[in-house]
């Protein structure tokens, strides 16, 4: 059973940056693709980014390409999401997830963190 804990959310002005962290425990971190999703009030969960464990393959959702960067450290069992050039529409709860397959769909992930709130003021 993998436990995921996100941190690093907060309030930031438009154009600013935040770095989210996700710490994993309780499982073999290197077995999993790690992903980030977000969910704004009244909206469906949206795929942000994912990184495969073995070869570092990365892909991003269209809305964040060029602004967000996913990275991971298998030794530390952590994954990060660097968010730059933030916009008001980036406001959401951000979730870290772990799954055995590379996927842009939330059902492709087995384990989820509790989420961290990111609020971007315009």
JOFENVEN-V353973 format. One record per residue. SS is DSSP state (a for helix, b for strand, c for the rest). OMEGA is omega in whole degrees, 0 to 359 (none if undefined). D_LAST is the distance of its C-alpha to the last C-alpha in Angstrom with 2 decimals. Layout:
<<SS:OMEGA:D_LAST> <SS:OMEGA:D_LAST>>
This chain:
<<c:182:39.56> <c:172:36.40> <b:181:33.88> <b:180:30.31> <b:179:27.94> <b:174:24.31> <b:175:22.49> <c:178:19.62> <c:179:16.69> <b:181:14.27> <b:181:10.90> <b:177:9.08> <b:176:6.23> <c:183:5.22> <c:181:8.76> <c:184:10.47> <c:171:13.38> <b:175:15.16> <b:178:18.75> <b:177:20.10> <b:175:23.82> <b:179:26.37> <b:181:29.85> <b:175:32.72> <b:173:36.08> <c:180:39.14> <c:178:39.75> <c:188:40.46> <a:186:37.05> <a:176:38.44> <a:194:39.46> <c:161:36.00> <b:179:33.30> <b:182:30.02> <b:173:26.95> <b:175:23.31> <b:173:21.89> <b:178:18.88> <b:177:18.68> <c:180:15.95> <c:178:17.23> <c:182:19.68> <c:177:19.69> <c:177:22.33> <c:186:22.28> <b:177:21.13> <b:179:22.89> <b:185:21.02> <b:175:23.88> <b:181:27.49> <b:180:30.07> <c:190:33.80> <c:193:35.81> <c:183:38.83> <c:177:37.86> <c:178:34.17> <c:184:33.36> <b:166:29.61> <b:188:27.64> <b:170:24.02> <c:186:22.29> <c:186:21.35> <c:184:17.62> <c:181:17.46> <c:179:20.36> <c:180:20.04> <c:183:16.98> <b:179:18.47> <b:176:21.94> <b:175:24.31> <b:180:27.23> <b:174:29.98> <b:184:32.88> <c:179:35.84> <c:179:37.68> <c:184:34.93> <c:179:34.12> <b:173:30.42> <b:182:27.72> <b:173:24.34> <b:176:21.14> <b:184:19.40> <b:180:15.84> <c:178:14.51> <c:184:11.86> <c:180:9.60> <c:179:7.32> <a:181:5.69> <a:174:9.33> <a:179:10.78> <c:183:10.40> <b:166:14.12> <b:183:17.31> <b:184:18.80> <b:171:22.57> <b:182:25.24> <b:179:28.39> <b:179:31.88> <b:183:34.30> <c:180:37.49> <c:173:36.42> <c:185:33.71> <c:173:31.62> <c:182:28.32> <c:187:29.19> <a:180:28.70> <a:178:32.34> <a:183:33.37> <c:186:32.35> <c:187:34.56> <b:184:32.80> <b:171:29.34> <c:184:27.48> <c:178:25.98> <c:176:22.36> <b:185:19.57> <b:172:16.18> <b:179:13.05> <b:181:9.76> <b:181:6.51> <b:182:3.78> <c:none:0.00>>
